[in-house]
Amino acid sequence: MSGNEEHSLPDADLFYRLTGEKEVAEAAFSELYARHGGRVYAYCLRFLGNRDEAMDVYQETFIRFFECAEENREMTNVPGFLLKIARNLCLNMRRNKKRTVEFQDYQKLVQPTSHEKSELLQLINTALEMLPDDYREVFVLREYDGLSYAEIADVVDSSLSNVKVRIFRAKQKIREILSPYIEEFTE
């Protein structure tokens, strides 16, 4: 298989190639890793708030993903499946560590262009920290990762209506938290 062939294949086809010959499996894995690695790492970092922990979970996510291919599992949504693995690993890590999420490391990745933008990002991150975990998680998946409501429902193992309610309430709570600051910015 030529190196260019992987670029044109759908994710599901690449997933099934993970059980093939070593060279075929490595090429398929490399392509899936290149396509989805950034999104998975960003999710882990936002969820955990710590670069080292995020990197550990990120790597473990792809190890588990590769192992799942060996189970001859049916695959229809590779990005959703990767985020589901990452989510479960993040939840396990948080449960084991019993600590709160900090978003400071994520903020370092963002290069603000002005003082006001930097201040606003800090306020948004603070507001995110104040959200209950179940609201924060669905909000991040929707607003930062751009997942559809149905994809989020699949990732968090919840009903579509429950996801919609959580996102609505998260937005309401963020507006509520930020309203005094927004008024200050507009004056």
Sequence and secondary structure as in RCSB ss.txt:
>XXXX:A:sequence
MSGNEEHSLPDADLFYRLTGEKEVAEAAFSELYARHGGRVYAYCLRFLGNRDEAMDVYQETFIRFFECAEENREM
TNVPGFLLKIARNLCLNMRRNKKRTVEFQDYQKLVQPTSHEKSELLQLINTALEMLPDDYREVFVLREYDGLSYA
EIADVVDSSLSNVKVRIFRAKQKIREILSPYIEEFTE
>XXXX:A:secstr
  HHHHHHS HHHHHHHTTS HHHHHHHHHHHHHHHHHHHHHHHHHHH  HHHHHHHHHHHHHHHHHHHTTT   
S HHHHHHHHHHHHHHHHHHHHT     HHHHHH   SSHHHHHHHHHHHHHHHHS HHHHHHHHHHHTT   HH
HHHHHHT  HHHHHHHHHHHHHHHHHHHHHHHHHHH 
